[in-house]
Amino acid sequence: MARPHLNPRGESVLRTLIETYLEAGEPVGSRLLAKRYPEPLSSATIRNVLSDLEDESMVAQPHTSAGRVPTERAYRYYVDRWLKAQPPGPEMEGRLAATLEDLDLDPETWARHAGRTLAEVMGGVCVALPLPLTHSRLARLEFVPVGPGRLVAVWVGSQGEVEHRLMENAWSYPESVLVELGNYATARFAGLTLVEMRSRLLDVLQAEAQEGEFLRARLRDLASRWPDERPAGEPPVMVSGLGRLGGFPEFEDAARFRGLVAAFEEHGRLARLLNAFADRASEDVQLLLGSENPYLEGWPLATAVRTVRLGSAGFVTFALVGPLRMDYALVMGGLRWWSGQVNRRQGV
């Protein structure tokens, strides 16, 4: 979507509306907006500005007589333009620091404990996925499209370990061909260690583009002979704090909340989410708003993803998920501080 065209007053009103809504959690009417605005504005002026913001798809009106709420587009504009991450206060810092004492536990146990703490401290749901760097053997390889010209190679080890590689989709293969390619690669590399597989896989995928037609023909031939088998076991995805989402106004409707719970019970979907963004999240917190999250795009959710290193034990990727009405400054600042402490303790 094209960048919105907002004048300084439109920007200022939008920022005031978003910050008021984040604090109050209810649609913002023109009277409340006038009180919170830093300078006097007439009701007619506010109505005109809100009309312009609606035209730019920055605000919406849930009901005819209700105030306005920010749209997903408005939240992205707010985060990109005005967000300043807020370091945790002493109480939050102390609770987050408690997870640092258990870093010597095995990755799965520590991830479960840390995920519960993050969900309790910051609110919302925390999803965690350990990514051990072991010498287990390849069980399954999948290729998942994550946008135009890009894909994620998802490696599932013989013990349920998951590793990924974000790369270019140089041949612009559709999803059906990527499935065939994953099946072919699984048969070709099964039994190799992660290091061996990654080296040889990259050699194949970085070969000349004309090899794509060879692979397609070969895959069609092989796929016709293979039985339809499911991967052995689900990835060790851990979900904490799901019940908290039911307390937010966005999910008060019981049927809507049940649908959300069902989405979080699909661990394969959550594993793909964590794998798709784990690489970039190892550098900094990745914030996905609404439809930017291809694995939960049907829900009005914000997802903050961060990967931390556990020394030689591997990595753990965490996703903190909450309504779009999330305290972005607190979540971004808290995750950055906490992950920085974890990495420093591990000498990263």
PyMOL commands that set and color helices and strands:
alter all, ss='L'
color gray80, all
select helices_A, chain A and resi 8-24+30-36+43-55+72-82+90-102+107-122+175-189+194-205+211-223+242-247+249-251+254-264+267-281+290-292+311-313+328-345
alter helices_A, ss='H'
color red, helices_A
select strands_A, chain A and resi 59-60+69-70+125-132+138-147+150-157+162-168+238-240+286-289+301-309+314-323
alter strands_A, ss='S'
color yellow, strands_A
deselect
rebuild
show_as cartoon
